[in-house]
Amino acid sequence: MKRRLTVNMGEFETDINGTTVKQRPKECTTLVHPDGSQFLTFVLSKPTIASAEPYTLTVPGVEGVKPIEIRVP
């Protein structure tokens, strides 16, 4: 099956014109075919403690696999 590596970069609240908006930024690879490869770069600009949710690496659609937690000092 085709798979995609996803970086979940936490959850942050942002004030936009007086309205609080929750943001859940993500980066991901394009779909990867079996035996294929991808290169993914990303920047985590805030420490882990600034997020309401942990930063994680996941492969959506794969059952029974726990996300890999990323900790940023």
Z-matrix of the N, CA and C atoms (Angstrom, degrees):
N
C 1 1.457
C 2 1.530 1 109.95
N 3 1.300 2 116.09 1 151.81
C 4 1.453 3 121.21 2 174.98
C 5 1.531 4 108.36 3 -74.42
N 6 1.325 5 117.10 4 139.53
C 7 1.459 6 121.77 5 -179.52
C 8 1.522 7 109.93 6 -131.90
N 9 1.337 8 114.72 7 163.00
C 10 1.459 9 121.83 8 -178.16
C 11 1.528 10 107.94 9 -139.21
N 12 1.338 11 118.80 10 125.25
C 13 1.455 12 122.67 11 175.05
C 14 1.525 13 108.37 12 -81.95
N 15 1.333 14 116.37 13 130.15
C 16 1.462 15 121.09 14 -176.83
C 17 1.523 16 110.49 15 -122.94
N 18 1.331 17 116.30 16 133.67
C 19 1.458 18 122.65 17 173.17
C 20 1.525 19 106.89 18 -103.38
N 21 1.325 20 116.38 19 115.84
C 22 1.467 21 121.79 20 176.52
C 23 1.523 22 106.82 21 -94.07
N 24 1.320 23 116.68 22 115.33
C 25 1.458 24 121.29 23 -172.63
C 26 1.521 25 112.69 24 -99.82
N 27 1.338 26 116.35 25 46.95
C 28 1.457 27 121.85 26 172.54
C 29 1.513 28 115.03 27 77.09
N 30 1.332 29 114.01 28 -164.53
C 31 1.466 30 121.78 29 178.92
C 32 1.517 31 107.93 30 -137.92
N 33 1.313 32 116.82 31 130.51
C 34 1.451 33 122.22 32 -177.81
C 35 1.520 34 110.18 33 -133.84
N 36 1.317 35 115.49 34 148.00
C 37 1.467 36 120.29 35 174.21
C 38 1.516 37 108.39 36 -100.66
N 39 1.313 38 115.86 37 134.11
C 40 1.458 39 123.03 38 -179.58
C 41 1.517 40 108.67 39 -127.85
N 42 1.319 41 116.43 40 140.60
C 43 1.463 42 121.21 41 177.54
C 44 1.524 43 108.07 42 -92.73
N 45 1.324 44 115.84 43 117.18
C 46 1.461 45 121.46 44 177.42
C 47 1.523 46 107.82 45 -119.09
N 48 1.325 47 115.67 46 107.96
C 49 1.472 48 122.36 47 -179.96
C 50 1.528 49 112.14 48 51.49
N 51 1.345 50 116.64 49 44.04
C 52 1.450 51 121.25 50 176.95
C 53 1.516 52 115.01 51 83.68
N 54 1.320 53 117.54 52 0.48
C 55 1.460 54 121.65 53 178.52
C 56 1.520 55 108.99 54 -111.37
N 57 1.323 56 116.59 55 129.55
C 58 1.458 57 120.89 56 178.19
C 59 1.524 58 109.08 57 -81.76
N 60 1.324 59 115.06 58 124.46
C 61 1.459 60 121.80 59 -177.89
C 62 1.524 61 108.76 60 -121.29
N 63 1.350 62 117.02 61 130.74
C 64 1.461 63 120.82 62 175.14
C 65 1.519 64 108.89 63 -86.08
N 66 1.327 65 115.54 64 133.19
C 67 1.455 66 121.08 65 178.30
C 68 1.518 67 108.97 66 -120.46
N 69 1.324 68 116.69 67 139.93
C 70 1.461 69 123.57 68 175.81
C 71 1.530 70 108.04 69 -126.85
N 72 1.336 71 117.35 70 80.51
C 73 1.462 72 119.65 71 -177.47
C 74 1.528 73 112.28 72 -65.34
N 75 1.333 74 116.14 73 144.89
C 76 1.464 75 123.66 74 179.35
C 77 1.522 76 109.66 75 -141.63
N 78 1.300 77 114.88 76 152.54
C 79 1.465 78 122.90 77 169.37
C 80 1.514 79 106.19 78 -132.01
N 81 1.319 80 117.31 79 147.93
C 82 1.464 81 118.65 80 178.02
C 83 1.526 82 110.68 81 -153.29
N 84 1.326 83 113.60 82 162.61
C 85 1.458 84 119.93 83 175.26
C 86 1.523 85 108.25 84 -78.53
N 87 1.307 86 116.03 85 167.75
C 88 1.458 87 119.17 86 168.19
C 89 1.521 88 106.32 87 -73.59
N 90 1.318 89 118.26 88 170.52
C 91 1.459 90 120.18 89 179.05
C 92 1.525 91 110.18 90 -59.95
N 93 1.321 92 115.70 91 135.40
C 94 1.461 93 120.93 92 -178.20
C 95 1.522 94 108.61 93 -109.62
N 96 1.318 95 116.33 94 126.00
C 97 1.460 96 121.88 95 178.05
C 98 1.530 97 109.61 96 -75.69
N 99 1.325 98 118.54 97 159.07
C 100 1.463 99 120.62 98 176.01
C 101 1.530 100 111.02 99 -51.42
N 102 1.312 101 116.06 100 137.40
C 103 1.466 102 124.29 101 -177.95
C 104 1.525 103 112.95 102 64.60
N 105 1.322 104 117.16 103 11.67
C 106 1.458 105 120.75 104 177.23
C 107 1.513 106 110.94 105 -88.60
N 108 1.316 107 116.94 106 175.12
C 109 1.465 108 120.85 107 178.02
C 110 1.524 109 109.27 108 -142.77
N 111 1.312 110 115.18 109 156.40
C 112 1.459 111 123.13 110 179.03
C 113 1.513 112 108.19 111 -141.55
N 114 1.319 113 116.45 112 163.64
C 115 1.456 114 123.05 113 175.31
C 116 1.513 115 106.33 114 -124.95
N 117 1.324 116 117.18 115 129.21
C 118 1.460 117 121.32 116 -177.54
C 119 1.521 118 109.36 117 -128.27
N 120 1.323 119 116.28 118 124.98
C 121 1.465 120 120.45 119 173.31
C 122 1.520 121 108.01 120 -117.85
N 123 1.331 122 115.56 121 147.99
C 124 1.462 123 120.25 122 178.73
C 125 1.518 124 108.71 123 -155.62
N 126 1.325 125 116.23 124 157.82
C 127 1.460 126 122.72 125 179.43
C 128 1.521 127 107.98 126 -122.53
N 129 1.318 128 115.77 127 125.72
C 130 1.457 129 121.87 128 174.89
C 131 1.522 130 106.56 129 -101.41
N 132 1.319 131 116.85 130 105.19
C 133 1.461 132 121.18 131 -171.03
C 134 1.521 133 114.56 132 -86.50
N 135 1.331 134 117.31 133 -9.04
C 136 1.461 135 120.59 134 -179.83
C 137 1.521 136 109.25 135 -126.47
N 138 1.346 137 117.12 136 150.48
C 139 1.462 138 118.83 137 176.92
C 140 1.523 139 111.21 138 -68.56
N 141 1.311 140 115.93 139 159.79
C 142 1.459 141 121.73 140 -178.72
C 143 1.517 142 112.25 141 -54.63
N 144 1.315 143 117.57 142 -39.18
C 145 1.461 144 121.71 143 -176.32
C 146 1.533 145 112.63 144 -62.80
N 147 1.325 146 118.17 145 -20.25
C 148 1.469 147 121.96 146 -179.28
C 149 1.528 148 112.53 147 -77.47
N 150 1.333 149 117.03 148 -10.65
C 151 1.462 150 120.92 149 -175.79
C 152 1.521 151 111.91 150 -103.42
N 153 1.343 152 115.98 151 144.59
C 154 1.466 153 121.35 152 176.11
C 155 1.528 154 111.17 153 -76.97
N 156 1.331 155 118.11 154 -17.68
C 157 1.461 156 123.63 155 178.16
C 158 1.525 157 108.25 156 -127.05
N 159 1.336 158 117.77 157 153.33
C 160 1.469 159 119.20 158 179.09
C 161 1.524 160 112.30 159 -70.70
N 162 1.320 161 115.73 160 156.34
C 163 1.456 162 121.73 161 171.03
C 164 1.532 163 106.07 162 -81.15
N 165 1.327 164 117.89 163 134.70
C 166 1.465 165 119.88 164 -178.03
C 167 1.519 166 112.52 165 -142.75
N 168 1.317 167 115.30 166 157.62
C 169 1.468 168 123.91 167 168.49
C 170 1.518 169 106.51 168 -107.31
N 171 1.330 170 117.63 169 129.33
C 172 1.458 171 121.59 170 179.36
C 173 1.522 172 109.91 171 -140.57
N 174 1.327 173 114.24 172 162.70
C 175 1.458 174 121.65 173 170.48
C 176 1.524 175 105.17 174 -122.64
N 177 1.342 176 117.89 175 96.48
C 178 1.465 177 120.50 176 -177.75
C 179 1.526 178 112.16 177 -55.73
N 180 1.332 179 114.74 178 140.73
C 181 1.451 180 120.32 179 177.38
C 182 1.515 181 114.46 180 93.89
N 183 1.336 182 117.52 181 -6.69
C 184 1.458 183 120.83 182 177.39
C 185 1.524 184 107.41 183 -97.46
N 186 1.323 185 116.23 184 113.00
C 187 1.465 186 122.13 185 -176.87
C 188 1.528 187 111.49 186 -79.57
N 189 1.328 188 115.56 187 147.11
C 190 1.460 189 121.09 188 172.95
C 191 1.516 190 115.49 189 78.45
N 192 1.319 191 118.53 190 7.38
C 193 1.459 192 122.01 191 -179.99
C 194 1.519 193 108.64 192 -110.34
N 195 1.335 194 116.16 193 125.37
C 196 1.459 195 120.10 194 179.66
C 197 1.527 196 109.97 195 -77.04
N 198 1.340 197 117.42 196 143.29
C 199 1.470 198 120.04 197 175.92
C 200 1.531 199 110.40 198 -62.80
N 201 1.307 200 117.07 199 150.80
C 202 1.464 201 122.98 200 175.05
C 203 1.524 202 106.87 201 -89.81
N 204 1.324 203 117.17 202 120.63
C 205 1.463 204 120.64 203 -178.28
C 206 1.528 205 110.00 204 -83.23
N 207 1.343 206 115.29 205 137.58
C 208 1.459 207 122.72 206 178.05
C 209 1.524 208 107.30 207 -108.26
N 210 1.330 209 117.27 208 128.98
C 211 1.464 210 121.04 209 178.98
C 212 1.517 211 109.15 210 -112.93
N 213 1.320 212 115.72 211 127.89
C 214 1.462 213 121.96 212 -179.74
C 215 1.526 214 108.39 213 -118.43
N 216 1.347 215 117.96 214 119.82
C 217 1.469 216 120.38 215 -179.48
C 218 1.515 217 112.83 216 -69.98
